[in-house]
C-alpha cells in the first residue's frame, strides 16, 4: 500500500507482513476485492468494474467502468492522481472526475500494470502490446526488452523496489 507494506487479502481482511508476522490493517466487506492502494487516511480498492474509496468504516463508489470493461490495476502517483488500468486503456483523475485514454497503437488496449519511476515517468504494461513510457507529455513504446524476453505480453503486476528499480 505505501511501498513499505505488503497487503494480503484473506476474505476481506488486509494484513501487513512484518517480521514474519501478519498484522491486521483493515477489513473490507468485499469478497471480490482485486486491487488495493493506500493514500493517507484513504484506501482505494476495486472489484471487477468498480473503484471504491474507504475511510474508516465508510466506503463509496468513486468510479464505475462500462459494463464490458474490467479493472486490471490501480495506482496513485506522486501527484495524488489515481490511475486505473482496464481492458480498454486507462482512466486517470486528480479529483473525482475521470478521463479515459485509449490508444491501442501507442499503449495497447489492456493495461494490466502501471508504476511510477523516481523521475515521475509512468510505465504502462499491457497484455499483448508491451511496455509504454509516459513522461507527462507523450507516450513512447519501449522495445529494448524484446531482445531478452521475446514477448509483448505483460501480466498483472508492476512494482517499484526501494532502490528505484521497476519490476513487471
N, C-alpha and C positions, 0 to 999 in steps of 0.2 A: 503493500500500500504506500509507503513513503520512501521506498528504496532500501530501508534497513530492516524491514519486516517481511516475513513470508506468511501469507494468509492461506489457510486451508479451509475449504468448505466441507462441512460434515453435517448434513441435514439442517442447513440454515445457520449453523454455528460457525463463527470465524475465529480462528486461533492464530497466535503468533508462535513460531517455533523459536525458542530461546534457550540456549544451553541444554539442548536435547529434551526440553520440556515443552508441553503445549500450554500456552497461557491464553485463556479466554479473552477475546476482544469485543465481540459484538454478536448479537443474534439478529438474523434476518428471517422474517416469516415468508420465505420464498423457497419452495422446493426445487425450482429450476433456475437458481442463481447461476449466472455464467461468468461475468467479468466484474471486477471489483477495483475501485480506486478510492483513495482517501485523500481529502484536501481539507486541512484544518479540522473543524468540527463535523464536516460532512463526509458521508460515504456516498459514492456513486456506484450503482450496480445495475446490471442488465439481466433481462430474461431474453427469450427468443427475439422479440422485436420491440422491447420497451427498455427505457433507461429511467431509473429512479434516483432521487436524491433523498438521503435519510440523515436526520439529525435527532439524536435521542431515540425515542420510540416512534417518531412521526416520519413517514415516508411519503413522497409524492412522485407521480409520474412527470418527468420533465421532457421526455422525448418518446415518440412512438413512430417507428419505421413503418412504411407502407406494408400492407399485408403480405405481399410477395417477397419482401426483403427479410434479411436475417442479420442481426448484430453479431459481428465476429470479434471485436475488440474495443476497449475503451482506453483512453489515455488523457491525462491532464498535463499540459505543458507548463513551462516556467512562467508563462504569461497568464496562467489560470484559464486557458481555453480548453474546453472539453472536445476531444476528437473521438468520433465514433466510426469505426471501420465496419462496413457492411458488405453484403454480396453485391451491392450496386454502388461502389465508390465509397465515399465517406461523407460525414456531416461534421461540422465544427461550429462552436459557439463560444463567445466571450461574455455572453449574457444567457438568457434562456430562449433566444431566437436562434434557430439553427439554419445553416446554409449547406446545401448539398453540392458536392463536387463529384462529377462523374466524367471521366475521360479514359475510356478503355485503352487508347493508344499510349498515352503517357503514364497511366497509373495502373491499368488493369481494372477489371470490374470487381473482383472480390478482394477487399482489403482485410487481411487476416492479422496484421500486426502493424503497430505504429509506435515508434520510440523517438525520443529527442536526444540529440548528442550534446556535448558540452558547449558547442557553438550555436545552439538553438536551432540547428537544422532538424527537420523531421524526416524520418526514414519510414517509408511505407513498404511493407512486404505483402505481396499479393499472391493469390493462388493462380498460378499459370501465367503471370506476367512479370515476375521477378521483383527487383528492388527499385524504388524510386526515391530520390532525394529532393526535398523541398527546402529551399533556402529563404523562404519568405517572399520571394519574387517569382520564381519559376520552378517547374518540376523537371527533373533530369533523370532519365533511366540510367541505371548503373549496370554496366556489362562485365566488369572485371572479374566478378565471382564465377562467371560461366566457365572459365578455363579450369577451375578446380572442381566445381560442383556438377557441371553438365546438366543443369536443370533451370527452369524458370518458376518452379513451384516452391513456395514457402508456406508452411503450415502455421497454425495458431501458435503465437508465442514470439515475443521480442522483448528483450530487456537490456538495460544499461547497467553494466557492472560498476562497482565503486571506483574502479580505475578509469572509467570512461569508455571502455570497450563495449561495443554493441554486439549482441548475440541474437541471431534469428533462427 
